Amino acid sequence: MSDLAQGLSAKVPLNPGQVLRVSTPGVAVVAVLYGASQGATVTANSQTFGPYSVPAMLRITATSGTTSYGLERQASVQLGTDGKLYADGNEVAVAGGVSASQYVSAPAGWDTGWRAALASGTARLSAAGDSMTKGLLCSDLDVKSWVRLMAADLQAKYGDGGSGFKPSCHSVAGINSAAYTTALPAACLWATTGTWDQNLTNCDGPSGSVLQAKSAGATLTYTRARGTSIDIYFLNGNSAAFGSWSYQIDGGGWMSAGSTNTGAQGIGVRTINGLSAGNHTVQIRADDASSTVFFFFCGIRARNATGVRVDNYGRGSYIAQVFNNEVGGTFTTTGGQVFGGASSGLFGPAGKWSGGSLNPTDLAIWSFGLNNARFTTPTTTPQMFYRAGQQYLEDVRAGNPNASLMILMQHRGDVSFEDATNRYYSQYIGMAKQLADQFGAAFVDLWKAGKQSYSWMNGQGYWGNQNVPGAAGTDLVHFSDAGEVWAKNIITPLVI
């Protein structure tokens, strides 16, 4: 216990599940700075505060007499079958007075496949979504996004399955914000030499993210590939425009991977096994790229033989249709490329490679809708949104019939982010809930959890800052580090 003399104050942070005890022979005022619903005045007594379902900050002021305070215990926070959060058997107080039962739906048995995978010692989790899943504006894409924070919790409890998928869009070329990428830790981005462009007309492979090399000898380097095996994903083609490439691990000799002109369009995978445990440096080189010969790179996945592996397939600006694996329906990517019909041109549909049938998972989290509501071209009706999600989830189950599913709807943010004509986002949420009911999936509505209010979230410091990664700011929709933690603390109790 720590002591406060009369007239002094102290700020005390509480993590989810923590319980603070405040004792005084006089009077102490406990005020809530964020995260909890209300404070209290303690008079000649001892009182506990918490547990809460989200991070909280309390300020204790010793009004009269000496006040003692300290963390008493860590409660076990779990989601009940009724969709409510419980700590040590008691319903948790939730920030803002919003009950978890209003924004979380977890039907009995939804996670049977996931729990079986965890029990087996080897479990795979896939998160497919847009820049909110990617973690845009957090202070470190490998550590601070809600996906990576969740991964850390899972791996601490069930074992480290490796660092998972690292998409090519985690690069200066793949993030359209020079101020943000300049301020990020260099280690969380692909370092480049030569000329690389984010290819916006290819929605192929894991995450639908493709970097295109346009100069001979151009390289990519990543130093945080954690695992004993590494899978490298790239595009193969059927013309002379597809060049050769090489790779290097931990500064060893360059290994030629040969030509990507294999005679057929598709996703290529090169696997390196037998690595030591821990982090590795991976380098990729386009051997003969030019203005007419290219190497197309999707990303890498680092994995261990056991433990939990979390693959983040988040890709900025994408709409739900990009992951729906549909050949017969037309949709337009943010790069202007129209896909659809027999000549869709897809080398390997992103959905199939992002937890779908060609790259299976044990738990798939699907999180789209913001960009569908934002873009007027193409216009996405609620029915089209439902169909896109249905096709992705069906393909996940085609790859693993026992896969557990979760649908996550992000906070819509400021009203100006949404297309002013259609205002479809609330209807997308309704369709997503129907989709969850159809598939027996868990459903999380962060817009409702955030009181459907931009200003409330802003008051908590949950919106991001384009110029200072992780800091609180006034971005229309992306999270600060505190916002990422807030989202993680809502999602993680469902899966841990």
C-alpha positions as CSV (number, residue, x, y, z in Angstrom):
1,M,0.0,0.0,0.0
2,S,1.1,3.6,-0.7
3,D,0.2,6.6,1.4
4,L,-1.0,10.0,0.5
5,A,-0.7,12.9,3.0
6,Q,-3.7,15.2,3.4
7,G,-4.1,17.5,0.4
8,L,-2.1,15.3,-2.0
9,S,-3.4,13.4,-5.1
10,A,-2.2,10.4,-7.1
11,K,-3.3,9.0,-10.5
12,V,-3.6,5.2,-10.5
13,P,-4.0,3.2,-13.8
14,L,-5.9,0.0,-13.7
15,N,-5.7,-2.7,-16.3
16,P,-8.9,-4.8,-17.1
17,G,-9.7,-7.0,-14.1
18,Q,-7.5,-5.2,-11.6
19,V,-9.0,-4.1,-8.2
20,L,-7.8,-1.1,-6.3
21,R,-8.4,-0.7,-2.5
22,V,-8.6,2.8,-1.0
23,S,-8.5,3.1,2.9
24,T,-8.7,6.3,5.0
25,P,-9.5,7.3,8.6
26,G,-10.6,10.6,7.2
27,V,-12.0,11.5,3.8
28,A,-10.7,10.5,0.3
29,V,-12.2,11.4,-3.0
30,V,-11.8,8.9,-5.9
31,A,-12.5,10.5,-9.3
32,V,-12.7,8.7,-12.6
33,L,-10.4,10.2,-15.4
34,Y,-11.4,7.6,-17.9
35,G,-12.6,4.0,-18.3
36,A,-15.0,3.6,-15.4
37,S,-18.6,4.7,-14.9
38,Q,-18.3,6.7,-11.7
39,G,-16.1,7.5,-8.7
40,A,-16.9,7.8,-5.0
41,T,-16.0,9.6,-1.7
42,V,-14.6,7.3,1.0
43,T,-15.2,8.4,4.5
44,A,-13.5,6.7,7.4
45,N,-13.7,3.4,5.6
46,S,-12.0,1.0,3.1
47,Q,-13.5,0.5,-0.4
48,T,-12.5,-1.3,-3.5
49,F,-12.8,0.0,-7.1
50,G,-13.0,-2.3,-10.1
51,P,-12.7,-4.6,-11.8
52,Y,-13.5,-2.9,-15.1
53,S,-13.6,-4.4,-18.6
54,V,-11.3,-1.7,-20.1
55,P,-8.3,0.2,-19.0
56,A,-9.2,2.9,-16.4
57,M,-7.5,5.8,-14.7
58,L,-8.5,6.9,-11.2
59,R,-7.4,10.0,-9.3
60,I,-7.2,9.7,-5.5
61,T,-7.2,12.9,-3.4
62,A,-6.7,12.8,0.4
63,T,-9.1,15.5,1.5
64,S,-8.5,14.9,5.2
65,G,-6.2,12.5,7.0
66,T,-3.8,10.1,5.4
67,T,-5.1,7.8,2.6
68,S,-3.6,4.5,1.7
69,Y,-4.2,2.8,-1.6
70,G,-2.9,-0.2,-3.6
71,L,-3.8,-3.0,-6.0
72,E,-5.5,-5.7,-4.2
73,R,-5.9,-8.4,-6.8
74,Q,-6.4,-9.3,-10.5
75,A,-9.8,-10.7,-11.2
76,S,-10.4,-13.3,-14.0
77,V,-12.5,-11.5,-16.6
78,Q,-14.5,-13.9,-18.8
79,L,-17.5,-13.6,-21.2
80,G,-20.5,-15.5,-20.1
81,T,-22.8,-17.4,-22.4
82,D,-25.3,-14.5,-22.1
83,G,-22.9,-12.1,-23.7
84,K,-22.0,-10.3,-20.5
85,L,-18.6,-9.9,-19.0
86,Y,-17.9,-11.4,-15.6
87,A,-15.1,-11.0,-13.1
88,D,-14.9,-13.7,-10.4
89,G,-18.5,-14.5,-11.2
90,N,-19.8,-11.0,-10.9
91,E,-20.9,-8.8,-13.9
92,V,-18.2,-6.3,-14.8
93,A,-18.9,-2.6,-14.8
94,V,-18.3,-1.3,-18.3
95,A,-17.0,2.1,-19.3
96,G,-19.7,4.6,-20.2
97,G,-22.4,2.6,-18.7
98,V,-22.8,0.4,-21.8
99,S,-23.4,-3.2,-20.9
100,A,-21.4,-5.8,-22.8
101,S,-24.6,-7.6,-23.6
102,Q,-25.6,-4.7,-25.9
103,Y,-22.6,-5.0,-28.2
104,V,-21.3,-8.6,-27.8
105,S,-23.1,-11.7,-29.0
106,A,-21.5,-15.1,-28.3
107,P,-23.9,-18.0,-28.9
108,A,-23.2,-21.2,-27.1
109,G,-20.7,-23.4,-28.9
110,W,-19.6,-20.7,-31.3
111,D,-15.9,-21.3,-30.3
112,T,-15.9,-25.1,-30.1
113,G,-13.4,-25.5,-33.0
114,W,-11.2,-22.7,-31.6
115,R,-11.1,-24.3,-28.1
116,A,-10.3,-27.7,-29.6
117,A,-7.4,-26.1,-31.5
118,L,-6.1,-24.4,-28.4
119,A,-6.3,-27.7,-26.5
120,S,-4.3,-29.4,-29.2
121,G,-1.3,-27.1,-28.7
122,T,-1.4,-25.6,-32.2
123,A,-4.0,-23.0,-33.1
124,R,-4.3,-20.5,-36.0
125,L,-6.2,-17.2,-35.9
126,S,-6.8,-15.0,-38.9
127,A,-8.0,-11.4,-38.9
128,A,-9.3,-10.2,-42.2
129,G,-10.2,-6.5,-42.6
130,D,-9.3,-3.0,-43.6
131,S,-6.9,-0.4,-42.1
132,M,-8.7,-0.7,-38.7
133,T,-7.5,-4.4,-38.6
134,K,-4.1,-3.4,-39.9
135,G,-3.7,-1.0,-37.0
136,L,-3.1,2.2,-39.0
137,L,-2.0,5.1,-36.7
138,C,-0.8,2.9,-33.8
139,S,2.8,3.4,-32.7
140,D,4.1,0.0,-33.9
141,L,2.3,-2.2,-36.4
142,D,4.0,-5.3,-34.9
143,V,3.1,-4.6,-31.3
144,K,0.4,-2.0,-30.7
145,S,-2.5,-2.9,-33.0
146,W,-5.5,-4.6,-31.4
147,V,-4.7,-7.7,-33.4
148,R,-1.1,-7.8,-32.1
149,L,-2.1,-7.0,-28.5
150,M,-4.6,-9.8,-28.6
151,A,-1.9,-12.1,-30.1
152,A,0.5,-11.3,-27.2
153,D,-2.2,-12.2,-24.7
154,L,-3.0,-15.5,-26.4
155,Q,0.6,-16.5,-26.9
156,A,1.5,-15.7,-23.3
157,K,-1.2,-18.2,-22.2
158,Y,-1.1,-20.9,-24.9
159,G,2.4,-20.7,-26.4
160,D,4.2,-18.7,-29.1
161,G,3.2,-19.9,-32.6
162,G,5.4,-17.3,-34.2
163,S,5.0,-13.7,-35.4
164,G,2.5,-14.7,-38.1
165,F,1.8,-13.0,-41.4
166,K,3.7,-9.8,-42.4
167,P,2.1,-8.2,-45.4
168,S,3.9,-6.2,-48.1
169,C,1.6,-3.2,-47.3
170,H,3.6,-2.6,-44.1
171,S,6.0,-0.4,-46.0
172,V,6.4,3.2,-47.1
173,A,5.0,2.3,-50.5
174,G,2.0,0.5,-48.9
175,I,0.9,3.3,-46.5
176,N,-0.3,6.6,-47.9
177,S,1.0,8.8,-45.2
178,A,4.6,10.0,-45.3
179,A,4.3,11.7,-41.9
180,Y,3.1,8.6,-40.2
181,T,5.6,6.1,-41.8
182,T,8.5,8.5,-41.1
183,A,7.6,8.5,-37.4
184,L,7.1,4.8,-37.0
185,P,9.8,2.5,-35.7
186,A,11.7,1.4,-38.8
187,A,11.7,-2.2,-37.6
188,C,7.9,-2.6,-38.1
189,L,8.1,-1.7,-41.8
190,W,9.7,-3.4,-44.8
191,A,12.9,-1.5,-45.5
192,T,13.3,-1.0,-49.3
193,T,16.1,-0.3,-51.8
194,G,15.4,0.4,-55.4
195,T,11.9,1.0,-56.8
196,W,8.8,-0.7,-55.3
197,D,5.2,0.3,-55.8
198,Q,2.1,-0.8,-54.1
199,N,0.1,-2.6,-56.8
200,L,-3.5,-1.4,-56.3
201,T,-4.9,-3.4,-59.2
202,N,-4.0,-6.8,-57.7
203,C,-6.2,-8.0,-54.8
204,D,-4.3,-11.3,-54.7
205,G,-2.8,-13.6,-52.1
206,P,-2.8,-13.2,-48.3
207,S,-4.3,-9.8,-47.3
208,G,-4.7,-8.9,-51.0
209,S,-1.5,-6.8,-50.7
210,V,1.1,-6.8,-53.5
211,L,4.3,-4.8,-53.9
212,Q,5.7,-4.6,-57.4
213,A,9.5,-4.3,-58.0
214,K,10.5,-2.1,-61.0
215,S,14.3,-2.0,-60.8
216,A,16.9,-4.8,-60.9
217,G,18.4,-5.6,-57.5
218,A,15.6,-3.9,-55.6
219,T,15.4,-5.3,-52.0
220,L,13.0,-5.6,-49.1
221,T,14.2,-6.3,-45.6
222,Y,12.3,-7.2,-42.4
223,T,14.1,-8.0,-39.1
224,R,11.3,-9.3,-36.9
225,A,10.3,-12.6,-38.5
226,R,9.9,-14.8,-35.4
227,G,9.7,-18.5,-36.0
228,T,11.5,-21.7,-37.0
229,S,9.8,-21.7,-40.4
230,I,9.2,-18.9,-42.9
231,D,6.8,-18.9,-45.8
232,I,7.3,-16.3,-48.6
233,Y,4.3,-15.5,-50.8
234,F,4.5,-14.0,-54.3
235,L,2.7,-14.0,-57.7
236,N,3.5,-16.4,-60.5
237,G,2.5,-15.6,-64.1
238,N,2.5,-16.7,-67.7
239,S,4.5,-14.1,-69.5
240,A,8.0,-12.6,-69.8
241,A,6.8,-9.7,-67.6
242,F,7.3,-12.0,-64.5
243,G,10.9,-11.9,-63.4
244,S,13.3,-13.8,-61.1
245,W,14.0,-13.3,-57.4
246,S,16.2,-14.4,-54.6
247,Y,16.1,-14.4,-50.8
248,Q,18.5,-14.2,-47.9
249,I,18.0,-15.3,-44.2
250,D,20.0,-13.6,-41.4
251,G,22.7,-12.3,-43.7
252,G,23.6,-15.6,-45.2
253,G,24.2,-16.2,-48.9
254,W,21.6,-15.2,-51.5
255,M,19.4,-18.2,-52.5
256,S,18.0,-18.1,-56.0
257,A,14.3,-18.8,-56.1
258,G,14.2,-18.8,-59.9
259,S,11.7,-17.2,-62.3
260,T,8.1,-16.4,-61.5
261,N,7.2,-17.0,-65.2
262,T,5.9,-20.5,-64.5
263,G,3.3,-20.6,-67.3
264,A,0.3,-20.2,-65.1
265,Q,-1.1,-17.4,-62.9
266,G,-1.2,-18.2,-59.2
267,I,0.3,-17.6,-55.8
268,G,3.7,-19.0,-55.2
269,V,5.0,-20.1,-51.8
270,R,8.6,-20.7,-50.9
271,T,9.1,-22.2,-47.4
272,I,12.3,-22.2,-45.4
273,N,12.4,-24.7,-42.5
274,G,14.8,-25.6,-39.7
275,L,15.6,-22.1,-38.4
276,S,16.6,-21.4,-34.8
277,A,14.0,-20.1,-32.4
278,G,13.6,-16.3,-32.2
279,N,13.7,-13.4,-34.6
280,H,15.2,-13.6,-38.1
281,T,16.1,-11.1,-40.8
282,V,14.5,-11.8,-44.2
283,Q,15.6,-10.1,-47.3
284,I,13.9,-10.3,-50.7
285,R,15.6,-9.3,-54.0
286,A,14.1,-8.7,-57.4
287,D,16.9,-10.0,-59.6
288,D,16.0,-8.7,-63.1
289,A,13.1,-6.2,-62.6
290,S,12.8,-3.3,-64.9
291,S,10.1,-1.1,-66.4
292,T,8.8,-4.2,-68.3
293,V,9.8,-7.1,-66.1
294,F,8.4,-7.3,-62.5
295,F,8.5,-9.2,-59.3
296,F,5.2,-9.2,-57.3
297,F,5.6,-9.8,-53.6
298,C,2.7,-10.5,-51.1
299,G,4.4,-11.0,-47.8
300,I,5.9,-13.6,-45.4
301,R,4.6,-15.7,-42.5
302,A,6.9,-16.7,-39.7
303,R,5.7,-19.7,-37.6
304,N,6.6,-22.2,-34.9
305,A,5.5,-25.8,-34.8
306,T,3.3,-25.3,-31.8
307,G,1.5,-22.5,-30.0
308,V,-0.9,-19.8,-31.2
309,R,-0.2,-18.2,-34.5
310,V,-2.1,-15.0,-35.3
311,D,-2.1,-13.8,-39.0
312,N,-3.1,-10.2,-39.5
313,Y,-4.5,-9.8,-43.0
314,G,-5.6,-6.2,-42.6
315,R,-5.2,-4.0,-45.7
316,G,-6.0,-0.3,-45.9
317,S,-8.9,1.1,-48.0
318,Y,-10.3,-2.3,-48.9
319,I,-14.0,-3.1,-49.1
320,A,-15.7,-6.4,-48.2
321,Q,-16.0,-7.6,-51.8
322,V,-12.3,-7.8,-52.2
323,F,-12.3,-10.8,-49.8
324,N,-15.4,-12.5,-51.1
325,N,-13.7,-14.8,-53.6
326,E,-16.5,-14.0,-56.1
327,V,-15.7,-14.5,-59.8
328,G,-19.2,-13.8,-61.1
329,G,-19.7,-10.4,-59.6
330,T,-18.0,-7.1,-60.6
331,F,-16.4,-4.9,-58.0
332,T,-13.9,-2.1,-58.2
333,T,-10.7,-1.8,-56.1
334,T,-9.4,1.5,-54.8
335,G,-6.9,1.4,-57.6
336,G,-9.6,1.5,-60.1
337,Q,-9.2,-2.0,-61.4
338,V,-12.6,-3.7,-62.2
339,F,-12.8,-7.4,-61.4
340,G,-15.7,-9.7,-62.3
341,G,-17.0,-12.2,-64.8
342,A,-14.9,-15.0,-66.3
343,S,-12.0,-12.6,-66.9
344,S,-11.6,-11.4,-63.3
345,G,-7.9,-11.6,-63.6
346,L,-7.3,-12.7,-60.0
347,F,-4.2,-14.7,-59.5
348,G,-5.3,-16.0,-56.1
349,P,-8.4,-14.4,-54.5
350,A,-7.5,-12.6,-51.2
351,G,-10.2,-14.3,-49.2
352,K,-9.1,-17.8,-50.1
353,W,-5.5,-17.0,-49.0
354,S,-6.5,-15.0,-45.9
355,G,-8.0,-17.7,-43.7
356,G,-10.0,-19.3,-46.5
357,S,-9.8,-22.6,-48.2
358,L,-6.3,-22.2,-49.6
359,N,-4.8,-21.0,-46.3
360,P,-7.0,-22.5,-43.5
361,T,-7.5,-21.2,-40.0
362,D,-9.1,-22.3,-36.7
363,L,-10.7,-18.9,-35.9
364,A,-11.5,-16.3,-38.5
365,I,-12.3,-12.7,-37.6
366,W,-14.0,-10.8,-40.4
367,S,-14.1,-7.0,-40.1
368,F,-15.3,-4.8,-43.0
369,G,-17.8,-2.2,-43.7
370,L,-16.2,1.2,-43.1
371,N,-14.8,1.6,-46.6
372,N,-18.0,0.2,-48.1
373,A,-19.9,3.0,-46.3
374,R,-17.3,5.6,-47.3
375,F,-16.9,5.0,-51.0
376,T,-19.6,5.8,-53.5
377,T,-17.8,3.9,-56.3
378,P,-18.7,1.2,-56.1
379,T,-21.9,1.6,-54.2
380,T,-22.4,-1.4,-51.8
381,T,-26.0,-2.1,-50.8
382,P,-26.6,-3.9,-47.5
383,Q,-27.5,-7.0,-49.4
384,M,-24.2,-6.9,-51.4
385,F,-22.4,-6.5,-48.1
386,Y,-24.1,-9.5,-46.7
387,R,-23.3,-11.6,-49.8
388,A,-19.6,-10.6,-49.6
389,G,-19.4,-11.7,-46.0
390,Q,-21.3,-14.9,-46.7
391,Q,-19.0,-16.0,-49.5
392,Y,-15.9,-15.4,-47.3
393,L,-17.2,-17.3,-44.3
394,E,-18.4,-20.1,-46.5
395,D,-14.9,-20.4,-47.9
396,V,-13.4,-20.4,-44.4
397,R,-15.6,-23.3,-43.5
398,A,-14.6,-25.0,-46.8
399,G,-11.0,-24.9,-45.7
400,N,-11.8,-26.0,-42.1
401,P,-15.4,-27.2,-41.4
402,N,-14.7,-26.8,-37.7
403,A,-13.4,-23.2,-37.9
404,S,-14.9,-20.8,-35.4
405,L,-16.1,-17.4,-36.7
406,M,-16.3,-13.9,-35.4
407,I,-17.8,-10.8,-37.1
408,L,-16.4,-7.5,-35.9
409,M,-17.9,-4.2,-36.8
410,Q,-15.7,-1.2,-36.2
411,H,-16.7,2.2,-34.7
412,R,-17.9,4.3,-37.6
413,G,-16.1,7.4,-36.2
414,D,-17.0,10.8,-37.3
415,V,-20.2,11.2,-39.4
416,S,-18.2,12.8,-42.2
417,F,-16.4,9.5,-42.9
418,E,-19.6,8.0,-44.2
419,D,-21.1,8.6,-47.6
420,A,-23.7,11.3,-47.0
421,T,-26.1,10.0,-49.6
422,N,-26.7,6.4,-48.5
423,R,-25.7,6.3,-44.9
424,Y,-25.5,2.5,-45.1
425,Y,-23.2,1.7,-42.1
426,S,-25.9,1.1,-39.5
427,Q,-27.7,-1.2,-42.1
428,Y,-24.4,-3.1,-42.6
429,I,-24.3,-3.7,-38.9
430,G,-27.8,-5.2,-39.1
431,M,-26.8,-7.4,-42.0
432,A,-23.6,-8.5,-40.2
433,K,-25.6,-9.5,-37.1
434,Q,-27.9,-11.6,-39.4
435,L,-24.8,-13.1,-40.9
436,A,-23.4,-14.0,-37.5
437,D,-26.7,-15.6,-36.5
438,Q,-26.7,-17.6,-39.7
439,F,-23.2,-19.0,-39.2
440,G,-23.3,-19.3,-35.4
441,A,-20.6,-16.8,-35.1
442,A,-19.6,-14.4,-32.3
443,F,-20.6,-10.8,-33.1
444,V,-18.9,-7.6,-31.7
445,D,-20.2,-4.1,-32.4
446,L,-17.5,-1.5,-31.5
447,W,-19.7,1.3,-32.7
448,K,-22.3,0.5,-30.0
449,A,-19.5,-0.2,-27.5
450,G,-18.3,3.4,-28.2
451,K,-21.8,4.8,-27.6
452,Q,-22.1,5.5,-31.3
453,S,-20.4,8.7,-30.6
454,Y,-17.3,10.3,-32.1
455,S,-17.1,12.8,-29.2
456,W,-17.3,10.2,-26.5
457,M,-14.4,8.3,-28.1
458,N,-12.5,11.6,-28.5
459,G,-12.9,12.4,-24.8
460,Q,-11.3,9.0,-24.0
461,G,-8.3,9.8,-26.2
462,Y,-9.1,6.9,-28.5
463,W,-8.7,8.6,-31.9
464,G,-5.4,8.5,-33.6
465,N,-2.9,11.2,-34.8
466,Q,-1.5,11.1,-38.4
467,N,1.7,12.9,-37.3
468,V,2.4,11.2,-34.0
469,P,1.9,7.4,-34.1
470,G,0.0,6.1,-31.1
471,A,-0.9,9.5,-29.7
472,A,-4.4,10.8,-29.2
473,G,-5.6,13.0,-32.0
474,T,-8.6,13.8,-34.1
475,D,-8.5,11.2,-36.9
476,L,-12.0,10.5,-38.2
477,V,-11.9,6.8,-37.6
478,H,-8.5,5.2,-36.8
479,F,-7.4,4.5,-33.2
480,S,-4.6,5.8,-31.0
481,D,-2.7,3.3,-28.9
482,A,-5.3,3.8,-26.2
483,G,-8.0,3.1,-28.7
484,E,-6.3,-0.1,-29.8
485,V,-6.1,-1.3,-26.2
486,W,-9.8,-0.4,-25.7
487,A,-10.8,-2.6,-28.8
488,K,-8.5,-5.4,-27.7
489,N,-10.0,-5.5,-24.2
490,I,-13.4,-6.0,-25.7
491,I,-12.4,-8.7,-28.2
492,T,-9.8,-10.7,-26.3
493,P,-12.1,-12.1,-23.5
494,L,-14.0,-13.9,-26.3
495,V,-11.0,-15.8,-27.6
496,I,-8.6,-16.3,-24.7
